[in-house]
Amino acid sequence: MTKPNHPTVLITGFEPFGGEAINPSWQAVQKLEGLIIEGHLIVTRELPCEFDTSLESLYNNIALHEPNLVLCVGQAGGRCDITIERIAININDARIKDNAGHQPIDTPVVKDGPAAVFAKLPIKHMLWDLHEAQIPASISNTAGTYVCNHVMYGLCHYIETHKANLKGGFIHIPYLPEQAVHHSGAPSMAESTVIAALKSMIASALSHDQDLAIAAGTTH
């Protein structure tokens, strides 16, 4: 494989799961393939919504593309805005089976790994830039206990143990309108807004090594 002329950014989405016909993460992420943002070539890949094999695919793509930034994106049906995940926990506790029929309960993502790992991103800068662009967004302090948390923990633990200079983390996005119409009362976000948000977060993550000290916590 010929090495690209630009350094790379790896952005991943997921295949559909839980009875949905589409997954908004991959619907939006795939539209970024081949773009150049802050001098970096965007490479997009779809991950399986499966425990273990999702991380195998992610690690293989990191080894192949040698990115400077990895953003994994997932669906959070019911959330109303772009949510930048702060932390992942070392637990698999699946409410439903994954797409391979597996349903791990109270198992570790990484045996003997730390209880939690933090995003390797300037999350407050990313949030600030989204708000400056008039895009609804917040910091999330839970990535769940399903495949999204599994992937985020695996990514951030990998960075801590193998590639300290790599930036990486996880973003949750709402349903697209065509999904929300089947879930009474569920919020949604237009694909064009999601794509604009992803571009903003990529640029922000690449541009800032030090994070902002601004309040973005919650009281409960």
ABEGO torsion letter per residue (X at the ends): XBBBABBBBBBBBBBBBGGBABBAAAAAAAAABGBBBGGBBBBBBBBBBBBGAAAAAAAAAAAAAGBABBBBBBBBBGBABBBBBABBBBBBBBABBBAAGBBBBGBBABBGBBABBBBBBBAAAAAAAAAAAGBBBBBBABAEABAAAAAAAAAAAAAAAABAABBBEBBBBBBBAAAAAABBGBBBBBAAAAAAAAAAAAAAAAABABBBBBBABBAX
